[in-house]
Amino acid sequence: MDVLLINGPNLGALGTRKPEIYGNVTLADVEATLGDEARALGLTLECFQSNHEGAIVDRIHEAKREGCRYYIVNAGAYTHTSVAIRDAFESVEIPFVEVHISNVHAREEFRHHSYLSPIAAAVLVGCGVKGYSLALELVAHRLSA
Ligand code: DQA
């Protein structure tokens, strides 16, 4: 596996959850699109979604053992709360791109702080689900550099 896409809590409800903020596209659609784009870029991609902090920590470590070279992560609300997920990324020493569908900086104050951004290779916010594709394009560029 070259790239692991991780989506955190409530992102499994994409498409029906607050469409005025997150749009109408489902997570299955996002994952299928990214799979196609990864193939076209010559990369292998795996996708993982969980509502559970520990499961995300476990998957980050497991991916290292599987030879993962880059993560793309939308940790959802855990972005703003989870030292454990940040520690997992620091521990594996594999770069990641942080993605947020909405512009978190234009929303409630508690969404402005991210535990992940200071250690992210790049951060994409407010691009809608297109942010995942932009992140993948960046990952392909970085891996080939
Ligand atoms: C989100 C923004 C977070 O604040 C929120 O908790 C989410 C989604 C986004 O993609 O815009 O679940 O990460």
Backbone and ligand atoms as CSV (ligand in chain L), in Angstrom:
chain,resi,resn,atom,element,x,y,z
A,1,MET,N,N,0.829,-1.199,0.000
A,1,MET,CA,C,0.000,0.000,0.000
A,1,MET,C,C,0.870,1.258,0.000
A,2,ASP,N,N,0.643,2.159,-0.966
A,2,ASP,CA,C,1.399,3.416,-0.965
A,2,ASP,C,C,0.756,4.459,-0.052
A,3,VAL,N,N,-0.556,4.558,-0.176
A,3,VAL,CA,C,-1.270,5.645,0.507
A,3,VAL,C,C,-2.466,5.081,1.270
A,4,LEU,N,N,-2.633,5.539,2.506
A,4,LEU,CA,C,-3.826,5.175,3.285
A,4,LEU,C,C,-4.664,6.428,3.494
A,5,LEU,N,N,-5.927,6.339,3.081
A,5,LEU,CA,C,-6.897,7.410,3.324
A,5,LEU,C,C,-7.636,7.083,4.614
A,6,ILE,N,N,-7.559,7.985,5.580
A,6,ILE,CA,C,-8.234,7.780,6.872
A,6,ILE,C,C,-9.307,8.845,7.059
A,7,ASN,N,N,-10.515,8.395,7.309
A,7,ASN,CA,C,-11.587,9.314,7.684
A,7,ASN,C,C,-12.078,8.979,9.082
A,8,GLY,N,N,-12.218,10.004,9.899
A,8,GLY,CA,C,-12.600,9.830,11.291
A,8,GLY,C,C,-14.100,9.883,11.522
A,9,PRO,N,N,-14.499,10.200,12.743
A,9,PRO,CA,C,-15.888,10.078,13.167
A,9,PRO,C,C,-16.868,10.909,12.344
A,10,ASN,N,N,-17.996,10.287,12.067
A,10,ASN,CA,C,-19.136,10.906,11.375
A,10,ASN,C,C,-18.908,11.114,9.874
A,11,LEU,N,N,-17.711,10.842,9.389
A,11,LEU,CA,C,-17.477,11.025,7.950
A,11,LEU,C,C,-18.076,9.869,7.146
A,12,GLY,N,N,-18.422,8.792,7.830
A,12,GLY,CA,C,-19.170,7.716,7.172
A,12,GLY,C,C,-20.573,8.160,6.778
A,13,ALA,N,N,-21.015,9.268,7.353
A,13,ALA,CA,C,-22.361,9.779,7.048
A,13,ALA,C,C,-22.338,10.862,5.967
A,14,LEU,N,N,-21.174,11.012,5.311
A,14,LEU,CA,C,-21.089,11.999,4.217
A,14,LEU,C,C,-22.210,11.751,3.210
A,15,GLY,N,N,-22.773,12.822,2.688
A,15,GLY,CA,C,-23.865,12.680,1.721
A,15,GLY,C,C,-25.207,12.988,2.366
A,16,THR,N,N,-25.343,12.598,3.652
A,16,THR,CA,C,-26.595,12.902,4.359
A,16,THR,C,C,-26.362,13.835,5.542
A,17,ARG,N,N,-25.122,13.875,6.047
A,17,ARG,CA,C,-24.805,14.724,7.193
A,17,ARG,C,C,-24.620,16.173,6.740
A,18,LYS,N,N,-25.446,17.055,7.269
A,18,LYS,CA,C,-25.326,18.489,6.984
A,18,LYS,C,C,-24.845,18.776,5.551
A,19,PRO,N,N,-25.668,18.429,4.541
A,19,PRO,CA,C,-25.204,18.608,3.144
A,19,PRO,C,C,-24.861,20.045,2.797
A,20,GLU,N,N,-25.463,21.007,3.521
A,20,GLU,CA,C,-25.151,22.421,3.244
A,20,GLU,C,C,-23.697,22.737,3.605
A,21,ILE,N,N,-23.099,21.915,4.478
A,21,ILE,CA,C,-21.685,22.114,4.843
A,21,ILE,C,C,-20.785,21.107,4.117
A,22,TYR,N,N,-21.226,19.826,4.083
A,22,TYR,CA,C,-20.326,18.775,3.601
A,22,TYR,C,C,-20.677,18.257,2.201
A,23,GLY,N,N,-21.804,18.733,1.622
A,23,GLY,CA,C,-22.172,18.323,0.265
A,23,GLY,C,C,-22.980,17.036,0.225
A,24,ASN,N,N,-23.246,16.568,-0.992
A,24,ASN,CA,C,-24.139,15.420,-1.209
A,24,ASN,C,C,-23.410,14.137,-1.571
A,25,VAL,N,N,-22.114,14.218,-1.689
A,25,VAL,CA,C,-21.343,13.055,-2.132
A,25,VAL,C,C,-21.097,12.127,-0.939
A,26,THR,N,N,-21.278,10.833,-1.139
A,26,THR,CA,C,-21.080,9.872,-0.040
A,26,THR,C,C,-19.594,9.523,0.103
A,27,LEU,N,N,-19.267,8.924,1.251
A,27,LEU,CA,C,-17.876,8.492,1.452
A,27,LEU,C,C,-17.519,7.390,0.454
A,28,ALA,N,N,-18.479,6.523,0.150
A,28,ALA,CA,C,-18.216,5.460,-0.843
A,28,ALA,C,C,-17.830,6.084,-2.190
A,29,ASP,N,N,-18.523,7.168,-2.565
A,29,ASP,CA,C,-18.187,7.872,-3.822
A,29,ASP,C,C,-16.779,8.460,-3.751
A,30,VAL,N,N,-16.471,9.095,-2.623
A,30,VAL,CA,C,-15.139,9.703,-2.454
A,30,VAL,C,C,-14.073,8.627,-2.590
A,31,GLU,N,N,-14.297,7.496,-1.906
A,31,GLU,CA,C,-13.286,6.434,-1.909
A,31,GLU,C,C,-13.135,5.822,-3.305
A,32,ALA,N,N,-14.252,5.680,-4.030
A,32,ALA,CA,C,-14.180,5.116,-5.387
A,32,ALA,C,C,-13.425,6.070,-6.317
A,33,THR,N,N,-13.737,7.353,-6.212
A,33,THR,CA,C,-13.048,8.361,-7.046
A,33,THR,C,C,-11.559,8.362,-6.747
A,34,LEU,N,N,-11.225,8.352,-5.473
A,34,LEU,CA,C,-9.805,8.390,-5.100
A,34,LEU,C,C,-9.073,7.123,-5.552
A,35,GLY,N,N,-9.781,5.990,-5.476
A,35,GLY,CA,C,-9.198,4.732,-5.953
A,35,GLY,C,C,-8.843,4.833,-7.436
A,36,ASP,N,N,-9.779,5.376,-8.238
A,36,ASP,CA,C,-9.530,5.554,-9.685
A,36,ASP,C,C,-8.349,6.499,-9.913
A,37,GLU,N,N,-8.353,7.595,-9.168
A,37,GLU,CA,C,-7.283,8.594,-9.356
A,37,GLU,C,C,-5.925,8.020,-8.946
A,38,ALA,N,N,-5.931,7.239,-7.868
A,38,ALA,CA,C,-4.669,6.630,-7.415
A,38,ALA,C,C,-4.141,5.688,-8.498
A,39,ARG,N,N,-5.024,4.871,-9.052
A,39,ARG,CA,C,-4.605,3.940,-10.124
A,39,ARG,C,C,-3.983,4.705,-11.283
A,40,ALA,N,N,-4.656,5.798,-11.682
A,40,ALA,CA,C,-4.157,6.607,-12.808
A,40,ALA,C,C,-2.783,7.214,-12.485
A,41,LEU,N,N,-2.535,7.460,-11.209
A,41,LEU,CA,C,-1.244,8.037,-10.789
A,41,LEU,C,C,-0.206,6.960,-10.500
A,42,GLY,N,N,-0.618,5.687,-10.648
A,42,GLY,CA,C,0.313,4.582,-10.409
A,42,GLY,C,C,0.546,4.299,-8.932
A,43,LEU,N,N,-0.428,4.648,-8.095
A,43,LEU,CA,C,-0.300,4.430,-6.654
A,43,LEU,C,C,-1.355,3.436,-6.166
A,44,THR,N,N,-1.001,2.680,-5.127
A,44,THR,CA,C,-2.008,1.821,-4.503
A,44,THR,C,C,-2.559,2.537,-3.270
A,45,LEU,N,N,-3.875,2.503,-3.151
A,45,LEU,CA,C,-4.562,3.245,-2.088
A,45,LEU,C,C,-5.448,2.305,-1.294
A,46,GLU,N,N,-5.440,2.474,0.028
A,46,GLU,CA,C,-6.437,1.790,0.863
A,46,GLU,C,C,-7.206,2.843,1.633
A,47,CYS,N,N,-8.445,2.495,1.976
A,47,CYS,CA,C,-9.324,3.452,2.641
A,47,CYS,C,C,-9.800,2.885,3.970
A,48,PHE,N,N,-9.911,3.758,4.962
A,48,PHE,CA,C,-10.323,3.336,6.294
A,48,PHE,C,C,-11.154,4.449,6.914
A,49,GLN,N,N,-12.285,4.076,7.482
A,49,GLN,CA,C,-13.104,5.045,8.233
A,49,GLN,C,C,-13.447,4.437,9.575
A,50,SER,N,N,-13.342,5.242,10.639
A,50,SER,CA,C,-13.758,4.756,11.955
A,50,SER,C,C,-14.266,5.908,12.797
A,51,ASN,N,N,-15.219,5.569,13.646
A,51,ASN,CA,C,-15.731,6.539,14.624
A,51,ASN,C,C,-14.979,6.449,15.946
A,52,HIS,N,N,-13.953,5.583,15.995
A,52,HIS,CA,C,-13.290,5.278,17.259
A,52,HIS,C,C,-11.816,5.690,17.241
A,53,GLU,N,N,-11.454,6.489,18.217
A,53,GLU,CA,C,-10.094,7.038,18.283
A,53,GLU,C,C,-9.030,5.935,18.303
A,54,GLY,N,N,-9.219,4.925,19.173
A,54,GLY,CA,C,-8.220,3.860,19.292
A,54,GLY,C,C,-8.068,3.070,18.007
A,55,ALA,N,N,-9.172,2.873,17.294
A,55,ALA,CA,C,-9.119,2.124,16.027
A,55,ALA,C,C,-8.292,2.900,14.997
A,56,ILE,N,N,-8.401,4.221,15.038
A,56,ILE,CA,C,-7.619,5.050,14.104
A,56,ILE,C,C,-6.130,4.967,14.465
A,57,VAL,N,N,-5.838,5.040,15.763
A,57,VAL,CA,C,-4.442,4.902,16.226
A,57,VAL,C,C,-3.891,3.547,15.770
A,58,ASP,N,N,-4.664,2.481,15.981
A,58,ASP,CA,C,-4.223,1.133,15.572
A,58,ASP,C,C,-3.951,1.075,14.068
A,59,ARG,N,N,-4.847,1.682,13.275
A,59,ARG,CA,C,-4.714,1.604,11.804
A,59,ARG,C,C,-3.468,2.356,11.327
A,60,ILE,N,N,-3.158,3.473,11.996
A,60,ILE,CA,C,-1.961,4.250,11.629
A,60,ILE,C,C,-0.708,3.374,11.812
A,61,HIS,N,N,-0.630,2.675,12.945
A,61,HIS,CA,C,0.532,1.818,13.213
A,61,HIS,C,C,0.577,0.614,12.281
A,62,GLU,N,N,-0.583,0.008,12.043
A,62,GLU,CA,C,-0.676,-1.162,11.167
A,62,GLU,C,C,-0.201,-0.804,9.748
A,63,ALA,N,N,-0.601,0.393,9.296
A,63,ALA,CA,C,-0.237,0.823,7.945
A,63,ALA,C,C,1.282,0.920,7.794
A,64,LYS,N,N,1.962,1.335,8.845
A,64,LYS,CA,C,3.440,1.395,8.771
A,64,LYS,C,C,3.992,-0.004,8.509
A,65,ARG,N,N,3.453,-0.993,9.229
A,65,ARG,CA,C,3.911,-2.379,9.034
A,65,ARG,C,C,3.605,-2.869,7.618
A,66,GLU,N,N,2.560,-2.285,6.994
A,66,GLU,CA,C,2.161,-2.680,5.634
A,66,GLU,C,C,2.917,-1.879,4.571
A,67,GLY,N,N,3.839,-1.035,4.993
A,67,GLY,CA,C,4.677,-0.314,4.028
A,67,GLY,C,C,4.078,0.976,3.499
A,68,CYS,N,N,3.084,1.499,4.208
A,68,CYS,CA,C,2.448,2.762,3.785
A,68,CYS,C,C,3.500,3.871,3.673
A,69,ARG,N,N,3.372,4.687,2.606
A,69,ARG,CA,C,4.361,5.753,2.372
A,69,ARG,C,C,3.815,7.149,2.652
A,70,TYR,N,N,2.499,7.264,2.712
A,70,TYR,CA,C,1.856,8.569,2.951
A,70,TYR,C,C,0.437,8.321,3.437
A,71,TYR,N,N,-0.032,9.194,4.309
A,71,TYR,CA,C,-1.447,9.161,4.716
A,71,TYR,C,C,-2.134,10.426,4.209
A,72,ILE,N,N,-3.426,10.255,3.913
A,72,ILE,CA,C,-4.303,11.415,3.739
A,72,ILE,C,C,-5.347,11.265,4.845
A,73,VAL,N,N,-5.497,12.283,5.689
A,73,VAL,CA,C,-6.370,12.106,6.859
A,73,VAL,C,C,-7.328,13.265,7.072
A,74,ASN,N,N,-8.583,12.896,7.238
A,74,ASN,CA,C,-9.580,13.818,7.776
A,74,ASN,C,C,-10.025,13.197,9.093
A,75,ALA,N,N,-9.472,13.699,10.187
A,75,ALA,CA,C,-9.760,13.096,11.495
A,75,ALA,C,C,-11.066,13.601,12.093
A,76,GLY,N,N,-11.828,14.394,11.321
A,76,GLY,CA,C,-13.108,14.894,11.818
A,76,GLY,C,C,-12.909,15.612,13.147
A,77,ALA,N,N,-13.815,15.387,14.083
A,77,ALA,CA,C,-13.757,16.095,15.370
A,77,ALA,C,C,-12.508,15.755,16.176
A,78,TYR,N,N,-11.904,14.585,15.928
A,78,TYR,CA,C,-10.679,14.223,16.656
A,78,TYR,C,C,-9.517,15.167,16.327
A,79,THR,N,N,-9.611,15.836,15.180
A,79,THR,CA,C,-8.622,16.852,14.826
A,79,THR,C,C,-8.424,17.836,15.972
A,80,HIS,N,N,-9.544,18.183,16.605
A,80,HIS,CA,C,-9.546,19.267,17.594
A,80,HIS,C,C,-9.327,18.765,19.017
A,81,THR,N,N,-9.252,17.442,19.183
A,81,THR,CA,C,-9.197,16.897,20.551
A,81,THR,C,C,-8.099,15.862,20.794
A,82,SER,N,N,-7.609,15.203,19.739
A,82,SER,CA,C,-6.875,13.955,19.964
A,82,SER,C,C,-5.351,14.088,19.979
A,83,VAL,N,N,-4.792,14.054,21.168
A,83,VAL,CA,C,-3.339,13.960,21.311
A,83,VAL,C,C,-2.883,12.564,20.895
A,84,ALA,N,N,-3.729,11.552,21.111
A,84,ALA,CA,C,-3.360,10.168,20.784
A,84,ALA,C,C,-3.136,9.986,19.279
A,85,ILE,N,N,-3.994,10.588,18.456
A,85,ILE,CA,C,-3.818,10.455,16.997
A,85,ILE,C,C,-2.570,11.228,16.556
A,86,ARG,N,N,-2.363,12.394,17.122
A,86,ARG,CA,C,-1.128,13.146,16.804
A,86,ARG,C,C,0.114,12.331,17.187
A,87,ASP,N,N,0.089,11.735,18.390
A,87,ASP,CA,C,1.233,10.936,18.839
A,87,ASP,C,C,1.477,9.752,17.905
A,88,ALA,N,N,0.401,9.147,17.403
A,88,ALA,CA,C,0.540,8.013,16.471
A,88,ALA,C,C,1.262,8.476,15.210
A,89,PHE,N,N,0.856,9.606,14.653
A,89,PHE,CA,C,1.524,10.114,13.440
A,89,PHE,C,C,2.985,10.456,13.718
A,90,GLU,N,N,3.240,11.042,14.881
A,90,GLU,CA,C,4.639,11.369,15.222
A,90,GLU,C,C,5.460,10.099,15.370
A,91,SER,N,N,4.828,9.077,15.921
A,91,SER,CA,C,5.519,7.819,16.188
A,91,SER,C,C,5.913,7.085,14.905
A,92,VAL,N,N,5.019,7.041,13.914
A,92,VAL,CA,C,5.331,6.278,12.697
A,92,VAL,C,C,6.317,7.000,11.775
A,93,GLU,N,N,6.408,8.335,11.917
A,93,GLU,CA,C,7.316,9.128,11.072
A,93,GLU,C,C,7.079,8.917,9.592
A,94,ILE,N,N,5.811,8.830,9.213
A,94,ILE,CA,C,5.401,8.775,7.802
A,94,ILE,C,C,4.574,10.041,7.567
A,95,PRO,N,N,4.842,10.787,6.474
A,95,PRO,CA,C,4.142,12.064,6.301
A,95,PRO,C,C,2.644,11.897,6.019
A,96,PHE,N,N,1.891,12.931,6.360
A,96,PHE,CA,C,0.458,12.923,6.060
A,96,PHE,C,C,-0.026,14.300,5.618
A,97,VAL,N,N,-1.062,14.270,4.790
A,97,VAL,CA,C,-1.763,15.492,4.401
A,97,VAL,C,C,-3.080,15.520,5.171
A,98,GLU,N,N,-3.330,16.626,5.829
A,98,GLU,CA,C,-4.571,16.810,6.597
A,98,GLU,C,C,-5.607,17.477,5.695
A,99,VAL,N,N,-6.795,16.911,5.666
A,99,VAL,CA,C,-7.875,17.441,4.813
A,99,VAL,C,C,-9.095,17.765,5.676
A,100,HIS,N,N,-9.722,18.899,5.403
A,100,HIS,CA,C,-11.049,19.196,5.961
A,100,HIS,C,C,-11.936,19.662,4.827
A,101,ILE,N,N,-13.096,19.048,4.726
A,101,ILE,CA,C,-14.031,19.377,3.647
A,101,ILE,C,C,-14.488,20.832,3.770
A,102,SER,N,N,-14.842,21.219,4.977
A,102,SER,CA,C,-15.315,22.588,5.208
A,102,SER,C,C,-14.129,23.489,5.560
A,103,ASN,N,N,-14.364,24.798,5.486
A,103,ASN,CA,C,-13.345,25.740,5.948
A,103,ASN,C,C,-13.511,25.893,7.460
A,104,VAL,N,N,-12.755,25.099,8.182
A,104,VAL,CA,C,-12.886,25.070,9.646
A,104,VAL,C,C,-12.622,26.451,10.270
A,105,HIS,N,N,-11.851,27.280,9.601
A,105,HIS,CA,C,-11.515,28.594,10.157
A,105,HIS,C,C,-12.672,29.584,10.050
A,106,ALA,N,N,-13.642,29.257,9.205
A,106,ALA,CA,C,-14.819,30.122,9.067
A,106,ALA,C,C,-15.962,29.621,9.948
A,107,ARG,N,N,-15.692,28.598,10.753
A,107,ARG,CA,C,-16.743,27.990,11.586
A,107,ARG,C,C,-16.493,28.288,13.081
A,108,GLU,N,N,-17.083,27.485,13.943
A,108,GLU,CA,C,-16.974,27.746,15.385
A,108,GLU,C,C,-15.495,27.780,15.813
A,109,GLU,N,N,-15.241,28.558,16.852
A,109,GLU,CA,C,-13.879,28.728,17.360
A,109,GLU,C,C,-13.198,27.388,17.701
A,110,PHE,N,N,-13.976,26.444,18.256
A,110,PHE,CA,C,-13.340,25.184,18.685
A,110,PHE,C,C,-12.808,24.373,17.504
A,111,ARG,N,N,-13.243,24.737,16.265
A,111,ARG,CA,C,-12.726,24.028,15.082
A,111,ARG,C,C,-11.459,24.670,14.532
A,112,HIS,N,N,-11.060,25.806,15.111
A,112,HIS,CA,C,-9.904,26.527,14.551
A,112,HIS,C,C,-8.579,25.868,14.925
A,113,HIS,N,N,-8.582,25.152,16.059
A,113,HIS,CA,C,-7.322,24.528,16.483
A,113,HIS,C,C,-7.255,23.080,16.025
A,114,SER,N,N,-6.123,22.708,15.462
A,114,SER,CA,C,-5.888,21.313,15.060
A,114,SER,C,C,-4.640,20.796,15.759
A,115,TYR,N,N,-4.752,19.647,16.400
A,115,TYR,CA,C,-3.569,19.002,16.971
A,115,TYR,C,C,-2.657,18.452,15.884
A,116,LEU,N,N,-3.207,18.269,14.687
A,116,LEU,CA,C,-2.449,17.619,13.612
A,116,LEU,C,C,-1.675,18.599,12.733
A,117,SER,N,N,-2.239,19.792,12.513
A,117,SER,CA,C,-1.632,20.729,11.551
A,117,SER,C,C,-0.148,21.018,11.797
A,118,PRO,N,N,0.286,21.180,13.060
A,118,PRO,CA,C,1.713,21.511,13.255
A,118,PRO,C,C,2.670,20.423,12.775
A,119,ILE,N,N,2.174,19.176,12.647
A,119,ILE,CA,C,3.078,18.101,12.207
A,119,ILE,C,C,2.674,17.550,10.833
A,120,ALA,N,N,1.700,18.201,10.167
A,120,ALA,CA,C,1.253,17.739,8.842
A,120,ALA,C,C,2.240,18.184,7.762
A,121,ALA,N,N,2.341,17.390,6.683
A,121,ALA,CA,C,3.160,17.796,5.541
A,121,ALA,C,C,2.459,18.911,4.772
A,122,ALA,N,N,1.126,18.907,4.802
A,122,ALA,CA,C,0.325,19.940,4.139
A,122,ALA,C,C,-1.081,19.866,4.712
A,123,VAL,N,N,-1.819,20.971,4.573
A,123,VAL,CA,C,-3.193,21.030,5.094
A,123,VAL,C,C,-4.089,21.628,4.015
A,124,LEU,N,N,-5.208,20.964,3.739
A,124,LEU,CA,C,-6.180,21.461,2.758
A,124,LEU,C,C,-7.518,21.637,3.458
A,125,VAL,N,N,-8.030,22.858,3.512
A,125,VAL,CA,C,-9.334,23.081,4.145
A,125,VAL,C,C,-10.252,23.833,3.195
A,126,GLY,N,N,-11.539,23.510,3.266
A,126,GLY,CA,C,-12.539,24.301,2.554
A,126,GLY,C,C,-12.632,24.041,1.065
A,127,CYS,N,N,-12.061,22.958,0.577
A,127,CYS,CA,C,-12.113,22.635,-0.858
A,127,CYS,C,C,-13.242,21.652,-1.163
A,128,GLY,N,N,-14.091,21.374,-0.173
A,128,GLY,CA,C,-15.102,20.335,-0.372
A,128,GLY,C,C,-14.416,18.982,-0.504
A,129,VAL,N,N,-15.139,17.992,-1.048
A,129,VAL,CA,C,-14.520,16.664,-1.177
A,129,VAL,C,C,-13.396,16.660,-2.215
A,130,LYS,N,N,-13.333,17.695,-3.037
A,130,LYS,CA,C,-12.225,17.855,-3.986
A,130,LYS,C,C,-10.880,17.904,-3.243
A,131,GLY,N,N,-10.922,18.310,-1.987
A,131,GLY,CA,C,-9.705,18.377,-1.179
A,131,GLY,C,C,-8.983,17.039,-1.100
A,132,TYR,N,N,-9.756,15.944,-1.101
A,132,TYR,CA,C,-9.121,14.625,-1.050
A,132,TYR,C,C,-8.324,14.362,-2.340
A,133,SER,N,N,-8.904,14.742,-3.478
A,133,SER,CA,C,-8.211,14.536,-4.764
A,133,SER,C,C,-6.978,15.426,-4.857
A,134,LEU,N,N,-7.123,16.664,-4.376
A,134,LEU,CA,C,-5.972,17.578,-4.398
A,134,LEU,C,C,-4.857,17.039,-3.515
A,135,ALA,N,N,-5.256,16.457,-2.372
A,135,ALA,CA,C,-4.259,15.872,-1.460
A,135,ALA,C,C,-3.544,14.711,-2.148
A,136,LEU,N,N,-4.299,13.871,-2.852
A,136,LEU,CA,C,-3.691,12.722,-3.525
A,136,LEU,C,C,-2.712,13.173,-4.611
A,137,GLU,N,N,-3.109,14.221,-5.339
A,137,GLU,CA,C,-2.222,14.758,-6.383
A,137,GLU,C,C,-0.917,15.245,-5.744
A,138,LEU,N,N,-1.042,15.917,-4.608
A,138,LEU,CA,C,0.148,16.402,-3.901
A,138,LEU,C,C,1.021,15.233,-3.428
A,139,VAL,N,N,0.363,14.205,-2.897
A,139,VAL,CA,C,1.108,13.024,-2.425
A,139,VAL,C,C,1.888,12.398,-3.593
A,140,ALA,N,N,1.233,12.253,-4.753
A,140,ALA,CA,C,1.900,11.674,-5.923
A,140,ALA,C,C,3.117,12.517,-6.301
A,141,HIS,N,N,2.929,13.820,-6.264
A,141,HIS,CA,C,4.026,14.741,-6.592
A,141,HIS,C,C,5.186,14.584,-5.590
A,142,ARG,N,N,4.839,14.553,-4.311
A,142,ARG,CA,C,5.870,14.456,-3.267
A,142,ARG,C,C,6.607,13.105,-3.347
A,143,LEU,N,N,5.862,12.030,-3.636
A,143,LEU,CA,C,6.482,10.707,-3.676
A,143,LEU,C,C,7.395,10.549,-4.889
A,144,SER,N,N,7.095,11.284,-5.961
A,144,SER,CA,C,7.926,11.153,-7.161
A,144,SER,C,C,9.095,12.134,-7.145
A,145,ALA,N,N,9.092,13.063,-6.195
A,145,ALA,CA,C,10.141,14.111,-6.161
A,145,ALA,C,C,11.465,13.542,-5.652
L,1,DQA,C1,C,-14.326,18.289,9.302
L,1,DQA,C2,C,-14.386,19.505,10.225
L,1,DQA,C3,C,-14.468,19.075,11.690
L,1,DQA,O1,O,-14.524,20.223,12.536
L,1,DQA,C4,C,-15.703,18.238,11.924
L,1,DQA,O2,O,-15.742,17.786,13.261
L,1,DQA,C5,C,-15.827,17.106,10.956
L,1,DQA,C6,C,-15.477,17.343,9.550
L,1,DQA,C7,C,-14.352,18.685,7.809
L,1,DQA,O3,O,-14.062,17.826,6.993
L,1,DQA,O4,O,-14.700,19.814,7.471
L,1,DQA,O5,O,-16.286,16.022,11.299
L,1,DQA,O6,O,-13.096,17.610,9.541
